[in-house]
Amino acid sequence: MSAAAEQYRCGYVALVGRPNVGKSTLMNQVLGQKISIVTAKPQTTRQRITGIKTVEQGQIIFVDTPGIHLSADKALNRYMNRVAHAALRDIDLVLFMIEAGRFTRTDEHVQKAVLACGKPVMLVVNKIDLVTDKSALLPFVEELSAGQGFAGVFMVSALKKAGLEKLQAAILRDLPFSQPYYDEDQITDRSERFLASELIREALTLRLHQELPYAATVQIEAFERTEKITRISAIIWVERKGQKQIVIGSKGETLKQIGSQSRHALELLLDEKVFLKLWVKVSRSWSDDERAIERLGYKDF
């Protein structure tokens, strides 16, 4: 075995924090490709998503998680909390992400969970580009990190890619010596069907951010690849008839726009022509039904 191979590092890194602190954006930027969908709506990430970054020195396996939140009044919220907490098992390092200049009760709750998991924790202060008074950042970080035993503290802007190279180098230094777990050209362990459903849900959320309530999801019914085209059929599930009409829109225009945006994103992902067919159906109160959320693909790890 060569000296370089003996120094190779590989491990799992959990991205943990409250909703909307930028976990998915950070992972996508480090990977250089969209794996986790991103919208301004809190709790856009609902399931654990793995992103694999392979470089000469090692392989970082990021585990993007749903935002941990204090309120878990519905089955879907409880599911997301379970997924996020489960990600703290069987990993090598935790990135505890917060927003620059803001530390909430939910952040405090997440901090207690990550520091109790028994794994090294790096504090990642994101969105520093949104802070106008940069002189306030250092006292803010010093107060939060004092006596906490963080393995490192990093101030970044995931959106602007500021500080990400330094963070990546630090992660690699702290991972165990190991051969890679995945092929160097693999960037996720998620299927194309799963990624397709996420991209459709992203288009749905972006188009109807204000109008559509949180409880909408996408289920892939068919995914058929041929030499010339990939045919995808998907169902958009909502909870009430009124929501169905919102998604369809007048004369079906809204659904057509969602379909067009989704198809474009899918063609970029798959690098091939896509035919996409969407339906909208109602499953009453699915987000508060444990059996329903499992049937729609939300399974515990």
Secondary structure, 3 states (H helix, E strand, C coil): CCHHHHCCEEEEEEEECCCCCCHHHHHHHHHCCCCCCCCCCCCCCCCCEEEEEECCCEEEEEEECCCCCCCCCCHHHHHHHHHHHHCCCCCCEEEEEEECCECCHHHHHHHHHHHCCCCCEEEEEECHHHCCCHHHHHHHHHHHHCCCCCCEEEECECCCCECHHHHHHHHHHHCCECCCCCCCCCCCCCCHHHHHHHHHHHHHHHHCCCCCCCCCEEEEEEEEECCCCEEEEEEEEECCHHHHHHHHCHHHHHHHHHHHHHHHHHHHHHCCCEEEEEEEEECCCHHHCHHHHHHCCCCCC
